[in-house]
Amino acid sequence: MKSSKIVILAMLAAVCSWVCGCAGTGPTATPEKKTTIRWASPFKPGHTLVETGNKFKEILEKGSGGRLRVEVQAGVGSEEEINDWCSQGKVEMQATGGRPLEVSAPQYFFFNAPYVMKDFDHFMRVWQGSLGKQARELVEKKGNQKYLGIVYRGLRQTTSKKPLYTPADFYMLKLRLPTVKTWIAVWKEIGTDPVPIPLPDLYASLKDGKAQASEGDLPQIASFKLNEVQNYLTMTNHLVQTGGILINKIFFEGLPKADQDLIVKTVAQAADWANEGIKKEEKKLLIGLQRKGMQVVIPDADSLREKGKPAVEQLFKTEWPVTTWAEVLAQ
């Protein structure tokens, strides 16, 4: 009897060993591959383009069940550096100003120039038309990046240590500008003495006196805390400022179609969220800067625009010959 039990137990042990052995050699579950998308911006935390990145991260990670991860990198380099990184694939996405157009489609850089666009609606009409399409195609071809969305950043204004009312007040003013030659040309025409300084050095240049004034949208002015180094905020409304959301072309085209569609859809959602937010936020930012000590100045905007007009007209002839100022204004 005992020997029968021993035989049965031995047989059960053998069967169990065989089953376990088969389980070890059979197919096993493969962990789902996760993809990290580095979203870089030259702007500081709190800026609308950085907050757009955070919203994109929230929506995309939820929509992909965590399979697509987003790493938002704020203020990690200049606009020039980050555009190069995105073009080279060192980061997968960027949220920036007009640098991609300036480098890869300079003949369309009027999209990001002083006194050209009337307002954001006007900008989007031109951007979504044939001129915008041609510009995006050049950026994709030459810059290895695809435009996925546009974010409104507000109108650009001017900060200074003295009040600015007329062109005479701007004469020989050391105005900090990005290293953009077309912007420099217009502001020189108005009478300033432009000081080209990269964005990361904006605050320091105003604090140490290398520059006496700056220009920028309210999110930039607020996020860089320029109220600490400038006394006046002049409402020049000289440029409809937008931000572009771009993705490295090779990275994008290497993704499954479903992921491409999800990213495009998510960018649209994040951009819509940001655009609605900034329209409400501009007033809050203006009030906030006033509460922090900045005095608002309403200048003679028409005289400033008229003073810069010769430079803008000349730029359309020499730098932006694909269209005319009149054609852009008519849209």
Secondary structure, DSSP 8 states (H G I E B T S, - for coil): -HHHHHHHHHHHHHHHHHHHHHHHHS--------EEEEEEESS-TTSHHHHHHHHHHHHHHHHTTTSEEEEEEESSS-HHHHHHHHHHTSSSEEEESSHHHHHH-GGGGGGGSTTT--SHHHHHHHHTSHHHHHHHHHHHHHHSEEEEEEEEEEEEEEEESS---SHHHHTT-EEEE-S-HHHHHHHHHHT-EEEE--GGGHHHHHHTTS-SEEEEEHHHHHHTTGGGT--EEE-----EEEEEEEEEHHHHHTS-HHHHHHHHHHHHHHHHHHHHHHHHHHHHHHHHHHHTT-EEE---HHHHHHHHHHHHHHHHHHT-TTS-HHHHHT-
